[in-house]
């Protein structure tokens, strides 16, 4: 292959791959299919997300609403989202299953969310 020097300087061979990573709480094991869902995105009181030595590892990538920070670096196996099970009151986590390191570019929340409020909890 013969390359032009200016083409290489402009970024020949470089690229960005965008992937969608949908998380559907209706498909999670233990979700009730019906009018009142028992799973919703968020961090429950059983997880310590504050500052200090005893904070949960999810505090690096997940915000109080259970969704990842925009710009967060995700390695394979890293926690990408959190949801609360209303029947048990426990917080569950979703891991990133990609093969390569990724960065969160955009987060979109679709659907009807009665439990999702716009006010973050107080620490």
C-alpha positions in Angstrom: 0.0 0.0 0.0 1.3 3.4 -0.9 0.3 6.2 1.4 0.4 9.9 0.8 2.2 11.8 3.6 -0.5 14.4 3.9 -3.3 11.8 4.1 -1.5 10.1 7.0 -1.1 13.5 8.8 -4.8 14.2 8.4 -5.6 10.9 10.2 -5.6 8.1 7.6 -6.3 4.8 9.4 -7.8 6.4 12.5 -11.4 6.0 13.3 -14.1 6.0 16.0 -16.6 3.2 16.6 -19.9 4.1 18.2 -21.9 1.3 19.8 -25.2 1.3 21.5 -25.5 -0.6 24.8 -29.2 -0.9 25.6 -30.2 -2.0 29.1 -33.9 -3.0 29.3 -35.1 -3.6 32.8 -38.1 -5.5 31.5 -35.7 -8.2 30.3 -33.8 -8.6 33.6 -34.3 -11.8 35.5 -36.8 -11.2 38.3 -38.7 -8.3 36.6 -42.4 -8.4 36.9 -44.2 -7.9 33.5 -47.1 -5.7 34.1 -48.4 -2.2 34.7 -46.4 -1.5 37.8 -42.7 -2.4 37.3 -40.7 -3.4 40.3 -37.3 -2.5 38.9 -36.1 1.1 38.3 -32.8 2.8 37.7 -31.1 4.3 40.7 -28.8 3.7 43.7 -30.5 2.4 46.9 -29.6 3.2 50.5 -27.7 -0.1 50.7 -24.8 1.2 48.6 -22.4 3.8 50.0 -21.7 6.3 47.2 -20.2 9.1 49.3 -16.6 10.2 49.5 -14.0 8.5 51.5 -12.2 5.1 51.8 -15.4 3.0 52.1 -17.2 4.1 49.0 -18.5 1.5 46.5 -16.5 0.9 43.3 -19.6 1.9 41.3 -19.1 5.5 42.5 -16.4 6.0 39.8 -18.7 5.3 36.8 -22.3 5.5 38.0 -24.2 8.6 39.2 -27.0 8.6 41.9 -29.6 8.0 39.2 -28.1 4.6 38.3 -26.9 5.7 34.9 -23.2 6.1 33.9 -21.4 9.5 33.8 -20.9 11.0 30.4 -17.2 10.6 29.6 -16.7 7.6 32.0 -14.0 5.1 31.0 -15.4 1.6 30.9 -13.1 -1.5 30.9 -14.5 -5.0 30.4 -16.3 -6.0 33.5 -16.7 -2.4 34.8 -20.1 -1.4 36.3 -22.2 0.5 33.8 -25.6 0.9 35.4 -27.5 0.2 38.6 -31.2 -0.5 39.4 -33.2 -1.0 42.5 -35.5 -4.0 43.1 -38.6 -2.7 44.9 -39.5 -6.2 46.3 -36.1 -6.8 48.0 -35.0 -3.1 48.4 -31.5 -4.1 47.1 -29.4 -2.4 44.4 -28.2 -4.6 41.5 -25.6 -3.7 39.0 -25.1 -4.2 35.2 -21.6 -4.9 34.0 -20.0 -3.7 30.7 -19.5 -6.8 28.5 -17.6 -5.3 25.7 -14.1 -6.6 24.6 -12.4 -3.2 24.4 -12.1 -0.1 26.5 -15.0 2.3 25.9 -16.0 5.9 26.9 -19.6 6.9 27.5 -20.6 9.5 25.0 -24.4 9.8 25.5 -26.9 8.5 27.9 -30.6 8.3 27.0 -33.5 7.2 29.1 -36.5 6.0 27.2 -39.9 5.0 28.5 -42.2 5.8 31.5 -40.4 6.2 34.8 -42.6 7.0 37.8 -39.8 6.5 40.4 -37.2 8.6 38.6 -37.1 12.1 40.1 -35.0 15.0 39.0 -33.7 15.8 42.6 -30.6 13.9 43.7 -30.6 12.5 47.3 -28.8 14.3 50.0 -25.6 12.8 51.4 
